[in-house]
Amino acid sequence: MFRRSELFEKSLIVILLLFVFAILVLSQLQLAGRMLPVLLQEYFPQRAPAEWVYGLLIPIFAFDFSIRYFFQSLPAQHVRPYLHLPIQSRTLVLYRMMRSWLHPVNLYLPVFFYSFIKMTINPATSSQGSGLLGIVLLVAINQGALMWIKSFQGNKMKTLLPVIIILGGTAIAWSLYTDALMQHSLDMFLGFVNNNLQVFVPVAAIIVLLHLLAFHQMKKGFYQVFENQSPREAIARGRFPEGLLASVPKYGQLWLLEWQLASRSKRSRFNFFGMIPMAIAFSLFIVLGQNTQPETYIVIILMIAGSYGGFHLQNAFSWESHFFDFLATRDIPLKTFIKAKFYFYSIYAAIQLIVLLPFVLWHSLELAMLFVGLFFYATGFGFFFYLWTGVGNSTRLDANGRSSFNMEGVTGIKMAQVMVLFLSVLPFLLIGYILPLPHGSALLFSLTGLIFILTHNSWINGIVRKFEKRKYVKLNLYRQK
Amino acid sequence: MHIRIDQLTKEYNGNIALDIPSLEIKKGELVGIVGNNGAGKTTLLRLVLDLIGATSGSVEIDGEKVHENHNWKKQTGSFLDEGFLIGFLTPEEYFHFNAETYGLNREETEQKLQEYSRFMSDEILETGKYIRQLSTGNKQKVGIIAAMMVNPPLLLLDEPFNFLDPSSQIIIKNLLREKNRQTGNTMLVSSHNINHLADICTRVILLEKGVIIKDIINTEERRMEEIDKYFNSRA
């Protein structure tokens, strides 16, 4: 009855990529667990690595809890299909709790500590297994607390207040009694590895209590799983920049529509407004990195090449698919529609570049030139690529629900599109490296990008023709989905 | 506006969904299309709006084939289903955006909307909701108003009475009849509701399995008796 997996919703390529990604992350955590004792020994030799980390368990788990609070929600989609069936509510609540336990956030600390304990606990004198069990129990406390707090759905005060108390209290207590709390933390862990029941029993009791409280509250608010299906949204009433966009002749109304699409849906808003903070984060990373070699920033370069508007454009014509029948029956020339989209995201990309450029320029002229080249490349070739492939793809994504990188529903083709654009910069970097020219890669990126920017009129015409040819098939597929 | 259909067929996987050798809808007619599920009503409307490609034949609006140019779009208002709504806009924003595509400014749009205030019954405007948050009935109203508010010379509505409460059904019925009489606009309305169509339409076309079974001029005297008889015999 409960066997249906959400993985059925994903394409095989995505499952494979997710699997590879998961293995990569887990191996990195394992490596971190092995490397940390060595690094701590080297840089902070005044204490033993074990004393550092086991003494910091309280802030570590407080941090873990804060991560959970923001990123781990109680499973609802998995339960909804069963609400109509004659299944006892307690069974469904237990199922919901079990699903919540399967969240990946429950995995990273045990994986990290597995190797850290191996490196720091002597199996001849203490039990490594009990130490790991202790860590799992602490994870269970956070999991139980999270489930309990999140089960007060719809009551923001009741969900937020305990978090403020827990995190605030921990922060204050830690700042006042750092040494004492570090010692308590260390003692607790020593209690675990020495199989001390006086430590295990209270921890287990807290876990049981939190799970019982969560069960009781989830059962009490059982029908909220239903009621919260369409939470009430606050209507955007900002005059800026909507008024400004609307006043622009010719493209104004379409820019306004694009803005509204990007800013009024959960996923698209996150992607759209994430661009500027991302540029700031890149800037800080580069300035703090103290390294002017472009190769060091290859990941950033790859991300930038795919990022300008790409988060939206990888869904080119997909989000609009929900109202393409409207667009197709109104007097909105497709060429104007696509051009408006191209200009809108080019301007947005330019803002991102303007934020980034002073930092990079101050740091290294070579890097600055490379980033400018990438701006031209991504806004020229990048947009062309996304729009062109967008015509061929009839996947229908919901901006407010399913969307790329929201792993529930990303398709292999969409993932592949992004990967192709990410990887397309590699030959440029290679050729630029071989060319006997200063700033070879930057010049190549700029040249390619500028060619596409300057010829945008003709390739947009090509996209329109391609779209018109495929129009009936595409609209039909949209409707079927 | 004048619609002319010539040798129009639409097939899906070898099955004929629509086969209309010839059909003319003259300017000013209010034509009802009636038929059971799968009769081809929506297919016909989609073909007229060039939303699906015909397997053969053509649809002309005012002498121009719909798939060859877009001139008809400025003259046509339509609402078939939710694919005509923009969920992330409020109804006000949607009406303005829609009206803008027909060249109406804000004041004109506000003025036009007033004609539909009874139909909206305080449930559409200034509710602080996006269209995606409205009930199905209210979404239906938004789509119908957007199609009608620009007074298009050609209006196409698919199942406009669906999801509407009884009062709203009567209001929209009267609005369609009045608009047709006042403006002389051509209207094509599909519905399962024979009574509503009998009340307002000047002509009723009965579709069955993609074929026109009857094409009746609906006068006071005849009052759709033929259509009634047809469905009674199949019930």
Chai-1 contact restraints between the chains, C-beta under 6 A:
chainA,res_idxA,chainB,res_idxB,connection_type,confidence,min_distance_angstrom,max_distance_angstrom,comment,restraint_id
A,I235,B,G128,contact,1.0,0.0,6.0,A-B,restraint_1
A,Q253,B,E100,contact,1.0,0.0,6.0,A-B,restraint_2
A,Q260,B,F88,contact,1.0,0.0,6.0,A-B,restraint_3
A,L261,B,F88,contact,1.0,0.0,6.0,A-B,restraint_4
A,R264,B,F88,contact,1.0,0.0,6.0,A-B,restraint_5
A,S265,B,F88,contact,1.0,0.0,6.0,A-B,restraint_6
A,F323,B,I86,contact,1.0,0.0,6.0,A-B,restraint_7
A,D325,B,L51,contact,1.0,0.0,6.0,A-B,restraint_8
A,D325,B,G83,contact,1.0,0.0,6.0,A-B,restraint_9
A,D325,B,F84,contact,1.0,0.0,6.0,A-B,restraint_10
A,F326,B,F84,contact,1.0,0.0,6.0,A-B,restraint_11
A,A328,B,L51,contact,1.0,0.0,6.0,A-B,restraint_12
A,T329,B,L49,contact,1.0,0.0,6.0,A-B,restraint_13
A,T329,B,S78,contact,1.0,0.0,6.0,A-B,restraint_14
A,R330,B,T101,contact,1.0,0.0,6.0,A-B,restraint_15
A,D331,B,K73,contact,1.0,0.0,6.0,A-B,restraint_16
A,D331,B,K74,contact,1.0,0.0,6.0,A-B,restraint_17
A,D331,B,T101,contact,1.0,0.0,6.0,A-B,restraint_18
A,I332,B,T101,contact,1.0,0.0,6.0,A-B,restraint_19
A,Y472,B,I52,contact,1.0,0.0,6.0,A-B,restraint_20
A,Y472,B,G53,contact,1.0,0.0,6.0,A-B,restraint_21
A,L475,B,L51,contact,1.0,0.0,6.0,A-B,restraint_22
